[in-house]
Amino acid sequence: MAGIIDSNEDLPDPVDADGCFTEKVEDFKGLHVKDADKAIIAAVKTKGRLVSAGSISHSYPFCWRSESPLIYKAVPSWFVAVEKIKDNLLKNNKLTYWVPDFVKDKRFHNWLENARDWAVSRTRFWGTPLPIWRSSDGKEIVVIGSVKELEDLSGHKVTDLHRHKIDHITIPSRRGPEFGVLKRVEDVFDCWFESGSMPYAYIHYPFENTELFEHNFPGDFVAEGLDQTRGWFYTLMVLSTALFDKPAFKNLICNGLVLAADGKKMSKKLRNYPPPMDVVSKYGADALRLYLINSPVVRAESLRFKEEGVFAVVKDVFLPWYNAYRFLVQNAGRLVIEGHKPFTPLSHKDLQNSDNVLDHWINSASQSLVRFVHEEMEAYRLYTVVPYLLKFVDNLTNIYVRFNRKRLKGRTGDMDCRIALSTLFYVLLTTCKAMAPFTPFFTETLYQNIRKLLGPTAERSIHFCSFPPVEGESDERIERSVTRMMTVIDLARNIRERRNKALKIPLMEMVVVHPDEEFLDDISGKLGEYVKEELNVRGLITCNNPLKYATLRAEPDFSLLGKRLGKAMGVVAKEVKSMTQDDILNFEKSGEVVVSGHHLSAGDIKVIRDFKHPDGVNKEDIDAAGDGDVLVVLDLRQDDTLMDVGTAREIVNRVQKLRKKAGLEPTDSVEIFFRTLGSKNDGQKNNTLERIFKMQASYIQEAIGSPIFEMDMLPSDAVVLASEHFDGVANGSFQISIARPSICIVDDKLGNLCNGNFDLVEGVKVYLQSRDFGALKEELSMFNDKLRVSLDGVPEVEVTHGQHFFLSLGDLKRHT
């Protein structure tokens, strides 16, 4: 130190409160410091001491209100002696848990290590007055600790602690009347002192709520921005350490700064950000919340706010999530529309008896979600929850709902439908409860409808419900198998795309190659039908011999091994790449290997399977894809049967698009009528399409969920909702018409569906379709006065409005 300034003496202060030089600078007394620049340069030049004169452009602080330049001015201040408690500050910091931890261990720790005494006074009018009364000679100082103490010492009643209400109050000197009175110093507290006092001040401790404070201090959790390492976090720690030698909090989440899309600070003046309430009105508060939670900002990094990011949350999270809920509601309502017993969720005990593998998988996955949210929230890691939720919602909609559409729509039997709907119901309920803290409005909306099925004891709000507990162990095997199944499906889709084979074109066979017998058992057994249906393949073969369809090679994981091995990485990488087929197989079996004296485990080495074409098969007839774990081989050869099935899928696709074009809901009951047309070239009827419509009729009808008839059976008074011609299918054309239901079908092949009274409205035609028309005629003999039964396969009868009859055929299906 040069000894120019002593901490116990007043600082040199040649500038007054208006920014002008005082009499201490005689040559420039009264001049504003900014106006004195030219005069100072001239004076230095006159004395022959000028080395250089010029202007340099640089950043400079301005008042954000008046936009006038600011000056740095040394002023006397009141300080908290932070340097005396520095060691305690460092000790207490170690007792806290921060997310992310590098802010605590680096930024905040370094700030505390270099902490200086804290200037807590400000020369302003508005603010909390410093409770310091001082004598005129500065030798007597009293720091007031309460209103009562001030009243006792001054003899004045105190009702307001603002400056203009207490500055006139004086305290008699303890030294005697000849020393006058003590007056309050003019300064007010730095507002950060008040912020740091929050844990005590908000409950008026120590004057009230002593027990409440002692039971809740230190606080469990605080959160603020990265800039508060030198602000609120610091003042909290300083005051709690000075007062109690404890940290003020146990856990802390530190967020980064939200910037404008251009990387600049958000500015009202520049208007470089969308108005927050406009974003909320457009996308919802939950979408904005999830966007921020899933961004770098919760990892103490900066975020460039982009409105399209909020929209992506709506598109990728809320719409699929809502569609799964909507699918449940639609199909629960469908049961009533079709005359079945209303849907009520089955008990968990009944659902445990389900033999459907995807029921077990989604229940296990929902428990894994709950367990994950529990663990991550315990660790205050907000940023890991949304990616996991994204994956779960994607799995729920694109695996469970998509693969179980037939079950959920009741096409596999009433009981199986109720099991699937109940499973979906409980999964959605669990998901809503787990995600309620993150998406409070969306989950509340879903819950208000879902809770109607829970009975009168259900909580009135999702936010009154307890957080779902983790019930039982997750089935890791089935979760792993379904994950691999989706990998298999993705790999097969990639092959189809690469070889220009659309999914509507069926393929003969696929082979899944993997050494894990459990996975192969799952993929060929419980999951096999889903794989074949999703990929449109007729057969699925598994193979646990990786050398039959592939050659193996090993690659080191440089990202994992580089830091660990350092300079030895080159030698180890070379040896890993030179591993033989047998070496790799032994490594996969044992899960470990020693290379150049270094122990490597399964995650350190990637085993890559390169496809090897089988002998006797043309390269254009087979292709494969792998991800280093599983290999998928597709037989691309086709025959006439496969082509017919592919055409049937194309027809289904056209019908579904026409349904959508007509604005129909999935639960709307309609009838489909078709007619094959002549080709554009010769006008001749297409026999291939005719044959496909007849041979694939059962598949088409099951896929679209509606009965399909030839156009000749369309009643003249039918209400046609949509009709369209389609060209270019199997080198032909056909017409599809969608009509309101007008036909009652009695078919002895449909199973014992129903017996009872049926009211037929005026104009409805009854078609009897049976393998044994003689038996049908005998059954209906009692109704010969009302029904005319012919043996040509298409008997019909007109009935008048309100007429009813009793059918006891055992086999009945009616579309109304």
N, C-alpha and C positions, 0 to 999 in steps of 0.2 A: 504494500500500500504506500502511496506517496504522501499520505498524511494531510492531504488537502481538506478532506471531509472527515469529521469524527461523528460516530453514530450517536454520541451524547450531546452534540451541539446542533443548533439550527443549521439547515442547509442554506448555502448562498442562494438568494432569490432576487434577481435584478428586474423581474417582470411582475407587474401588478395584475389584478384580477381582470382587467380589460385587455391584457396582452400588450401593454405599453411598457417601455423601459422606465424604471424609477430613477431617483436621484443618485442611486449607486452607479449609474452610467451617465455621467454628466453630459458628455458630448451628444447623446441621443435621447435625453430625458423627454418623455411625453410622446415619443414616436412609437407607432405600432411596430412590432418586430418585423412584420412582413413589408411594411413601408420603408423600413430603415436599411434595406439591403444596399441600395445604390449609395446612400450616405456612408455606410460602413466601408464599402469598396473604395470610395473616393478617399476616405481618411487613411486607410491602409496604404493606398497608392501614394498619398502625400508624404507619408513617413518612409517611403521607399521599401516597403515590406511586401508589396504585391508580387506574387509569383505568377499567377495566372487568373484570368477572369473569363467567365463564360456561363452558358446555360446547359444544364443536363436534364433531359426528360426522365422522370422516374415516378413510380407509384407514390401516392401521398394520401394520408387520411383526411377525409372531409366529414363534416357533420351531416348525418343522413337526413336531418330535418331541413336545415338552412342551406346545405351544400357549401358552407364556407369552410376554408382550410382550418385545421386544428393545429395546436402547438403542444409540444411536450414540455411540461412545466413541473419542476420539483416543488412539492408542497409538503408541509408537515402533516403527519398522519399518526393515527393510533394503531398499534400493531398487536397481534397475538404472537406470543413467543413460540413459534412452531419449531424452531431449531432445537429447543430444549427437550422436545418430546419425539424427535425424529426416529429414534430407535424403537419406541413404542408403536409409532405409526407403521413401520416396516413389519414389526411383529404381528400387529393386528391385521394387516393386509394378508398375511399368510393364512389367517383363519377364515378367509372368505372364499367363495366359489364363484368364478366369473365365466360367462359365455360370451365371446370366445375367450379362452384362457390366456392367449398371448397378450391381450390388453392389460390384464392384471400383472402378468409376469414381466412384461417388457415396458410398455408405455407408462402404466400407473406406478410400477415399482421404481422406474428411473426417475419419475417426477418426485416421488417421496424421498428418494435418496438425495436429491438436490434441492429439497424444500428449503425455502427461506421464510423468515418471519412474515406473517400475513398482515398486510395493511387493510384494516377493516373499516376505516372511516372515509366518508365522502362529504365534500363541501356542497351540500344541496339543501333545499328547503323541505321537500317532501321525502319522507322515509321514516324509519324507526329511529328516534333520537338516541344518541349514545347516552347511557345512564351515568354520565360522569360529571360530577360537580367539582370545580377547582377554584382555589383562591386566586386572587389577583397576582400574588407573587409566585404562584405555581408550586408552593411548598406543601400545600395541603390538598389532598385529592380524596374524594369519596366516590366509590362505585356502588350505585344503588341496586339492590337485589329484588325489590318488590315494590308495589304501590304502597303497601302499608309502611315499609321502611321510609319511603320518601315522605309520606304524611307525618310520620313520627318525628323525623329530623327537621322538617320544614314548618310543620304546624298548619299546612294547607290541605284542604280536601282535594283529592285528585280524581277526576271523572273521565279524563280524556288524555291519552299519552301522545298526541300529536304536538309538534314543536310549538305551535302558536298557543297551545293550552298549558304548556309547562315551562316554557323558556323564562317566564317572569318569576318562577319560584326560586327562592334562594334558601340556602342552609347556613345558619349561624356557624362561625368558626369555633372549633373546639378550643382554640388557643385563647379565646377571649374576644369581647366586642371590639377591642382596639384593632383587631386584624380583619374587621369587616365580615363580609359574607362570601359564601362559595356560590358561584354561578355555573349553570350548565354550559359545557363546551358547545360550540355551535354545530359541530358535525353530526351527521346521521350515519347509521350502519350501512355498509356495503350490503346490497340485497342478498348476496350469496351467504352472508352470515345468517340471515333469516331462513334461507332455504336449507342450510345445514342444520338449523335448529328444528326442522320439521318433526323428527321423531318425538320430541318433547312438547313443542309448542302447540301441536294440533289438538292435544288433550289437556293443555294447560297444566302440564307437570312442571314443578313439583307441588303446585298449590291444590291440584285436584287429581283424581284418577291414579293415585300412586300404585295401587294394586294392579290395575289394568296395565300400566306401563311396565311394571316389573315382570309381569307374566308374558309380555309381548316384545320385550327388547332383548337382543337386537331383532330387527324386523326380518321376516323370512325372505323378502324379495323386493328388489327395486329394479327399475329399467330406465335408461335414458340414452342419449346419443354419445358418440365417441368424443365429442368436444367437452363432455362433462368430466373427463378424467382430470381436467384442471379447474372444473367448476364444482358442480353439485357433489360428485363422488368424493372429491377432495375435501370439501367443507364438511360433509357428513363424517368422514373419517377423522378429520382434525378435531372437531368438537366432541365427538363421542369418545375419542381417545383422551382428550384433555379432561373430560368430565368423569368418565367411567373406566378408562383404559380398556375399552372394548370397541370392536367395529360396530357401526350403526346398522349393518345388514349382514345376513348370512349368504344370500345368493344375489347375483346381479346379471342382468342381460344388457349387453352394450350394443346398441345398433349404430349403423353408419348413417351417413347423411343422404337424404333424398334430393337428388339434383334434377334439373330440367333435362329434357331429352338431348340437348346439345352439350351437356356436361357442366353447364354453368349453374351457379346457385339460383334457386327459384326467386324471382323478383316480381313484386307487384307492379313496379314501374315498367319493367320490360314485358310483363305478361307472357313469360316464356313457359307457361304450364297451363293445363286445362283447369278451370275452376273445380275444386274438389267436390262440391255439391252437384255439379253437372255430371261428374263421373259416377257419383253415388246414384243419382237419379237414372242414369243411363244403364248401368251395369249392376247396381246393388252394392250395399255396404259390405256384404260377405265376399263378393268377388274382389273388391279392393283390398279387403283384409287378407285374403288368401294370397293375393298377388304380392303384397308386401312381406308376408311371413315366408313366402317361398323365394325371396330375392336375396341378393348379397347383403342387403341392409341389416338383416338380423345376424349377420356374421361380422358386424362392425366394418363393413365395406360400403363404398358408395354405390348408390343405385341411380341410374339414369331413367327417370320415370317415363314410361311410354304407355299411352292409353291402350294401344293394341295388346299390350301384355295383360291388362285387365280383361279385355274381351276374350283372350285366349283361355283365361281361367273359366269364364262362362262356358265357352265352347268345349273345353277339354274335361272340366270337372262337373259343373252343375247340369248341363244338358244331358250327358250320359246318366248321371245319378238320377235326375228327374225322370228320364225315360224308363229306367228300371222300376222306379216307383209307379209310374204311369202304366207300365205293362202289368204290374200287380193289380192295380185298381181296375183296369179294363177287364182282365180275365176273372177277377173276383165278381165283377158285375155281370160278366157273361154267364156265369152259373145260374143266376136268377133269371136272366133273359131266356135261357134255354130250358127253364122249368125245373132246374135242380135245386137242391137244398142250399140256402145261402151259405156263403163261405165264412167259416170261423176257424181260426188257426188251431191246428192240432197241438197236442201237448208235446213238450220236449221229449218225453219218454216215448211217445209214439213215433216221433221223427227219428229217434235213435235206431229204430228197426228198419229204416229205409235201406234198400239194397242198391240204391243209385250212387255210383261213385262220386258224381259231382255234388250231390247233397253233402256227403262226408267232406269233400274238398272245400266247399264254400263255407261250411260251418267251421272247419279247421282254420281257414284263411281269415275268417272274421275274428276268431279268438287270437290269432297271430296279430291282427290289426290292433285289438284292444291291448294285448300285452306290449306291443311296440309303442303305442301311445303312452301307456303307463310308464314305461322305462324312459322314454325320451322326455316326457314332462318332468319326471323325477330329476332328470339331468338338465332341465331348462333348455333343451335343444329344439327350439321351434322349427328351425329350418329343415329338419329331417322328416317332419310329420307329413307335410303336403306332398312331397314326392311319393311317399308310401301310400297315401290316400289316393293319389292319381292312379297308381298301379292297381290298387284294390278296386276302385270304381271301374277301371278299364277291364279288369278280370271279371267283375260282377256282370257287366253288360255284354262284353264280347266273348265271354266263355260261358258263364252259368246261364244267363238269360238266352243268349244266342243258341247255345247247344241244347237247351231244354225247351225250345219253343213249342214243340209238339206236346210235351208233358204239360206245360203251363196252359196251353190252349185246350187241354182235355182230350187230345187225340189218342192217348194211351190208357184211357180209362179214368173214371171219376176219382177213385181213391188215389191213383198215382198223381193226378192233377192237383188234388188237395195237399198231398205231401210236398210237391214242388212249390205250390203257392205258399204253404206254411213256412217252408224253408226260406223262401225269398222274403216273406214278411218279417221273420225274426232277424234275418241278416240286415235288412234295411233298418229295423228298429235299433239293433245294436250299433250299426254304423252312425245313425242319427245321434244316439246318446254319446258315443265316443267323440263325435265331431262337433257337438253342440258348442263347446267353448270357442271353436274356430269359426263356425258358420252359424251363429245363433239364430238368425232370421230364417234362413233356408230350412234348417232342421226343425224349427218350430212349425213352419208351414206344413211340412210333411207329417210331423207328429200329430198335429191337430186332426188329421184325417185317420191316421193309423190307430190312434188311441181309441177310436170308436169300436174297434174289435177287441180291446183289452178289458172291457167291462167297466162297471161303475167305480171300481177301486183304482183305476188308472189315474196317475198324476195329471193335474190340469195343464201342466206345461212341461215341455222337454227339460226345462231348466230347473224343475222341481225333482226330476228323476236323479237317482244316484248314478254316479259314473259306473258303467258296466264292469263287473268283476271279471277276472280271468277264470273261466270255468273249465277245468280239466286241461290236459295236455293237447297241444296241436299234433296232428298227424303229419310229421315231417316227411314221411315216405310219400304219401299221396300228394302233398304240396309240391314236393320235388318232381314227382312223376308228371303232374299236370303242367308244371313249368317246362319240363322237357318235351311234353306233348305239344305245347305251343311252339317250342323251338322246331320240332319236327314239322308242324304245319307251316310255319314261316319259311323253312328251308324248302319244302315242297312247292310252296307258292312261288318262291324265287326261281325254281327250276321251270315251272310252268311259264312264268313271265319271260324267262330267258329263251325258252324254246317256243314261244308264241302259242302256248296251249291254254286256252281260256278255261276257267274253272267249270264252265258249263259242259265242257267236253270230258266225258268219263274216261278214265284210264284203267287198264287191266289190273295193274299190280304195283305195290310199292314195298320196298325193303327198308327196315330200320336196323341199323348196325350200332351196337353198343355193348360193352363188356358187362354191364350191370344186369344180372338176371332178373332182379326184382323189377327194374324199370321195364324190361322187355315183357315180363309177365303182365304188368299193368297196361302197357301200350297195346298188347295183342289181346288182352282180355277185357277188363272193365272199361278201358278207354278206347278200345279198338273201333267200335261202331261210330263214336264221335269223330275219330280221325278219318275214317272212310267216308262218312257223310260230308264232312267239311271239305275234304280234298277231292271228293267225287272219284274215288277209286274203288274197284270191286273187291280187291284182295289185299291183305296186309300180312307180310312175312317179317319175322324178326330173326336177327342173326347176332350171335355173341362172339363170332370169330372175326375180329377186326381185319384180319389179313385176307379174308375172302374177297372183299370188295375194296380194300384200301391198302395203301402203303403208309407206314407210320414214320414220322420224323419229329424230333424234339427241338424246341426252341426255348432258350432261357427267357424268363420275364425280366427284362432289363430294368423296368421301373421299380421292381421290388429288390432285385439283387445288386443294382448299381451302387446304391449308397452303402449297402452292407459289405460288399466285397472289395470295393475300391479298385485298386490297381490290379487285383487278381481277377477282375471281371472278364478280361480278354481271354485268359487261359481257360477259365471255367466255361465261358460261352463256346469256345472252340470244341471242348470235350463234349459238352452237352449236344451240340449239333452233330457230332460224329457217333452218337449212340446208335447201336444196331437195333433191328426190330425186336430181337429177344431182350436186349437191355431195356427197351421202352416198355415191353410187356411186363417184365419183372418189376420195373419202377411203378407201373400202374397198379400192380398187385400188392406191392409192399407199401407204397405211398412215400417212399424215401429212397435216397441214393447218396453216396459219397463221391464227389467229383473233385479231384485235385486237393484232397484233404478237407473239403468243405461239405458239410451236411446240408443237403437240399431236400425239401419236403414237397408235397403235391402242388402247393400253390406257387412254387418257384419255377416250375418247368411246365410249358405248354406242350401238350401232345397234339399234333396236327395230323389229321387223316386225309390223305390225298386219294381221290377216287381212282380205282384200278378197274378198267373195263373187263368184264368176264369174257372168256373165250367163246367164240361162236355167235356173238351178238354184235350186230352192226352199231357203230357209234351213234348214228342218228336215231336208233331205236331205244336208247337208254341214256340217262343222265343222272348226275348226283350232285349233292351239295352238303357241306358240313360246317360246323362251327368250332371244330377242334375237340368237341365232346361227343357229339352224335353225328352219324352219317346217314343221309336219306338217299335212296336210290329209287328212281321212277322208271317203270317200263312204259315207254311212250307209244308202243304199237297199238293199233286200233283195228276193230272189225265192225261189221254191219250192226251187230247188237249194241255195241258201245255207241255207235253213231246215232242209233235210234233213241237211246237213253239221253244222249246229249241234246237231241232235237226236242225231246219232251221237256227237258229243263228250260230250253229256250222258249217253248210255248208257255210254261209256267211264269217265266220272267215277263213275257208280254202281257199275260193276264194280270199279274200283280201291278204292273205299271198302269194298266187301264183302270184297275180298282182305285189306285192312288189318284189318277187323273179325274175320276168321277167323284173324288172327295169322300170316299168311303172309309169308315173306321174299321179296324181289324175285327170288331165284334159284330159288324153289320152282316146280316144274313142275306145272301143273294143266290141266284142261280146263274150258271154259265152256259151259254149256247154257242156251238161252233159250226162252221161250214167250211170245207176245203174248197178252194177256188182254182180256176185255171191259171197257168203261168202267163206271164206277160208276153212271152214269145209266141206260143202256139195256142193258148187258151184251153189246152187240154187239162183235165182234172189231174191233180197230183196224187198218184196212188200211194207214194211213200208217206205223205202227210196223212192220208186217209188211214193207212195201216197203223201209223204211230199213234194217232188219236184213239184208235180202238185198242191196240195192244198195250199202250201205256196209260189207259184211262184211269186205272186204280191209283197209279202214282200221281198223275196230274190232279185227280180229285183230292187226294190226301194232302198234296203240297199246297193247294190253294184253299183247302178247307171249305169248299162249296161243291154241290153236285154239278156235273157237267152233262149236257144233253146235245144231241144233234139239233141243228137249227130248225128242222121240220117239226120238232116238238114244242117250239115256242108258241104259247097261246096267243091268239089274235089280239086279246085284250090285255096282254102282259104289259107291265110298266117297265120299259127299257131305260136303264139309267145311263148306259154308255155302249157305244158300238164302234168298232174300228177294223179296218183291213190291215193286214200285216203281210209284207213281201219279204222275199229273200231268206226264208226259212226252209231248209232242205230243198232248195231250188224251186220253191213253190209259194203259194199265197193262201191265206185263210182269213176268215172273218170271225171275230169274237163279239158277242153281245152279252151284257150284264143286265139282268132283270130282277125286279122285286120277286120274292118267292110267290109262286102260284101253283106249285105242284106238291102233292102229298105222295110220298113214295112208300109202298109197302113191299119189303124185300125180305124173304125168309133166310137170306144169307147174312143178315146184319146182326144176328144174336138176339137174345131175349131182352129187348130194351124196355118194353113198356106194355102194359095192359090197361085199358080204362076207357073213359068216355072222351070223345073228341068232338068239339063243335067245329064244323066246317063252314066257312063263310061263303057267301054266294059267289059262284063263278070258279071255285077251286076245282081242279081236276084231280082225280085219284088214279095213279098209275100203279098197277100191280106187276111186280117183276119177280118171277119165281122159277126155280128149277123144276118144280112139281106143280104144274097148274091144275092137275086133277085134284090134288090135296087142297089147294086153295079154293077150288070151286066147291068142294065138299064143305069146307069150313064156312064159306060164305052163302051156303044154300039158303040159310034162314033169312038172308037179306036180298033174295032174288027180286023181291018186289021193289027194291031200291037200287040195287047194284046190278049192272049187266056185266057178266064175266065172260070174256072170250078167251080162246086158247091160243091166240096169235102172239101172246106175250105183252101186248099193250092194251089191256082193257081200260075203259074209262067210264066215268059216270059224272053227270052234272048234278049237284045238290043245291037245294034252295037255302036261303039265308035262315039261320037259326036251327036247321035240322041237325040232329046228332044221331050217332049210332054206336054200338058197342062192338069193339074189335077184340077178339081173343085168339089172335094168330100166333102169339109168342114171338113173332119177329116183326117189329114195327119201327120205322123211322119216318118222322114227319118234319118237313122243312116249312116253316111258316114265317 
